[in-house]
Amino acid sequence: MTIKLMATHTILTMFALLMAAQFKSISSTNLPPKDDQDLRLAMEEMQKANYFTFVMLLNMLPLDPKFLANVTFLMPNDRMLSKTVIPENAVSSFLHRHSIPSPLIFEHLLYIPTGSVLPSLMPEYLMNVSNGGGRRTFVLNNVKIISPNICTVGSSIRCHGIDGVLNPESNISLHTCSNTMVPVPPPPSLVAPPPLLPPPPPSPVPFFSSPEDDFPVPAPLPADSSQHISGSSKLSLGRKMLKSMATILVPLMIGVSI
């Protein structure tokens, strides 16, 4: 009898341990990962602002890594979503269409000028911006932002309430956007400076210097000065000849007269 009781007690103990291990594994599997903290905080803020249907859509999908951080949700209110038919297989595309891949508060959006284009998490779906400069005048495609800055507690998730549902078909294509984008010149600090030109080669030094470099050349005389010098020299020569002839002729003439 004692052996049977001990065996029964052992079996019950093992069964209890197995059940506890199984319960622990199930509990650890159902625990949300730690990196979804910002998303859980944002969903709590959505519920406080009565956006229950949008939270329900987020909970319908497996945890999407694109929703964990660096995202801005554009949320239609419950009344608008109650009028919208969203098939179960279209929930993911609906949420991606209503998400901007960057955490933007409303004050940041006001810096975006009219005519700009914002991307969404849905590939090739773009949102055209019409910025009236204030609340209820900021329009994305066909909807207005009417309840800005609902999600602000988390560090990388923002959300705003909008007055409608974004049309599934965008009237902007990537081809049109690329044709209308204006290229932005790089800042001056990134522009490469022009190449420096090499200095000119030094002038060659001559092996022999010309005589003009060592001896100054006298200035040329005027044309009439040469004529004046030649005339005076002839007059002086004639006087010398007359003087010498007089010296010879005078004694001769005295001797003949005697």
Secondary structure as the mmCIF struct_conf table of DSSP 4:
data_model
#
loop_
_struct_conf.conf_type_id
_struct_conf.id
_struct_conf.beg_label_comp_id
_struct_conf.beg_label_asym_id
_struct_conf.beg_label_seq_id
_struct_conf.end_label_comp_id
_struct_conf.end_label_asym_id
_struct_conf.end_label_seq_id
HELX_RH_AL_P HELX_RH_AL_P1 THR A 2 ASN A 30
BEND BEND1 LEU A 31 LEU A 31
HELX_LH_PP_P HELX_LH_PP_P1 PRO A 32 PRO A 33
HELX_RH_3T_P HELX_RH_3T_P1 LYS A 34 ASP A 36
HELX_RH_AL_P HELX_RH_AL_P2 GLN A 37 LYS A 48
TURN_TY1_P TURN_TY1_P1 ALA A 49 ASN A 50
HELX_RH_AL_P HELX_RH_AL_P3 PHE A 52 MET A 60
BEND BEND2 LEU A 61 LEU A 61
HELX_LH_PP_P HELX_LH_PP_P2 PRO A 62 ASP A 64
HELX_RH_3T_P HELX_RH_3T_P2 PRO A 65 PHE A 67
BEND BEND3 LEU A 68 ASN A 70
STRN STRN1 VAL A 71 PRO A 76
HELX_RH_AL_P HELX_RH_AL_P4 ASP A 78 SER A 82
TURN_TY1_P TURN_TY1_P2 LYS A 83 LYS A 83
HELX_RH_3T_P HELX_RH_3T_P3 GLU A 88 ALA A 90
HELX_RH_AL_P HELX_RH_AL_P5 VAL A 91 ARG A 97
TURN_TY1_P TURN_TY1_P3 HIS A 98 HIS A 98
STRN STRN2 SER A 99 ILE A 100
BEND BEND4 PRO A 101 SER A 102
HELX_RH_AL_P HELX_RH_AL_P6 PHE A 106 LEU A 109
TURN_TY1_P TURN_TY1_P4 LEU A 110 TYR A 111
BEND BEND5 ILE A 112 ILE A 112
HELX_LH_PP_P HELX_LH_PP_P3 PRO A 113 PRO A 113
TURN_TY1_P TURN_TY1_P5 THR A 114 GLY A 115
STRN STRN3 VAL A 117 PRO A 119
BEND BEND6 LEU A 121 MET A 122
TURN_TY1_P TURN_TY1_P6 PRO A 123 GLU A 124
STRN STRN4 LEU A 126 ASN A 131
BEND BEND7 GLY A 133 GLY A 134
TURN_TY1_P TURN_TY1_P7 ARG A 135 ARG A 136
STRN STRN5 PHE A 138 LEU A 140
TURN_TY1_P TURN_TY1_P8 ASN A 141 ASN A 142
STRN STRN6 VAL A 143 CYS A 151
BEND BEND8 VAL A 153 SER A 156
STRN STRN7 ILE A 157 ILE A 162
BEND BEND9 ASP A 163 GLY A 164
BEND BEND10 PRO A 168 GLU A 169
BEND BEND11 ASN A 171 ASN A 171
HELX_RH_AL_P HELX_RH_AL_P7 LEU A 174 THR A 180
HELX_LH_PP_P HELX_LH_PP_P4 MET A 181 PRO A 187
HELX_RH_3T_P HELX_RH_3T_P4 PRO A 188 LEU A 190
BEND BEND12 VAL A 191 VAL A 191
HELX_LH_PP_P HELX_LH_PP_P5 ALA A 192 PRO A 206
BEND BEND13 PHE A 207 PHE A 208
HELX_RH_AL_P HELX_RH_AL_P8 PRO A 211 ASP A 214
BEND BEND14 PHE A 215 PHE A 215
HELX_LH_PP_P HELX_LH_PP_P6 PRO A 216 PRO A 222
HELX_RH_AL_P HELX_RH_AL_P9 ALA A 223 SER A 257
#
